[in-house]
Amino acid sequence: MTRTIACPENCDLLACAAGDDSSPGVRSHVEACPRCRRAVQRLRREISYIRSALAPDLRPASTALVLRTGTSGV
């Protein structure tokens, strides 16, 4: 009989996709589980899209400065 390991909760997959400190168990599961790996890849694309869609005024100050002036202000 094959032992089935439960997939992590969605909030754990989101933390992994966002680069937050996810547990080593979650990271190793994502590496081994095609379904969770695809979910994390999808979440990373969504996070990237959301970040790129933010108005310049909502981005971190250093990023907004680079976008407005074309330099880092240095």
N, C-alpha and C positions, 0 to 999 in steps of 0.2 A: 504494500500500500504506500502511495506517495504522500509525504507530509506536505500540507499546504500551509504556507506562511501568509498571514493576513497582511494586506497592503496597508501602508500608513494612512492616517487620516488626511483629508484634503488640506487642512491647515498646516500639517507637517510637510506636505509636498510643496505648498506655496512658500513656506519658509526656506526650503531647499532651493527652489527656483529663484527666490529673491536674494540668495546668497547669505541669508541669516545663518547663525550658528545652528545648523540642524544636527541632530545626534548622529554619531557614526553609524548607528544601526539603520537610520533612514537613508543615509547616503549609500551604504552598501546594498540596501534593498533596491534602491533606484537603479544602481549599476547592474543588478542581477535580474530585474523585473522589466520586461519590455513594455508592459502596460504603464507602469509608473514612470519609466524613462520617457515615454511619449507624452505623458501628462505633464511632466516637469518641462520638457521642451516646449510644449504648447503654452504653459504658464510663463515661461521666459519670453516667448514672443509677445504675449499679451502685456507683460510688464514693460517690455521695450516699447510697444505701441503706446501704452498709456503715458510713459515718461516722455516720449517724443511729442505727444499731443498736448502736453501741458503748455500753458501760455508762458512766455519768457519770464513774466513777473512772478510766476510760481516756482520757477527753477531756482536752485541754489544761487546765491548772489554772484559767486565767481563765474558760473556758467552764463548768467544773464549778462554780465559785463563783457565777456568774450563775444557773445552774440551781437550786442549792440555796437561795440567798438571795433570788433575784429582783432582785438588783442587781449591779453590777460591783464592789462593795466600795469604791467611791470616795465 
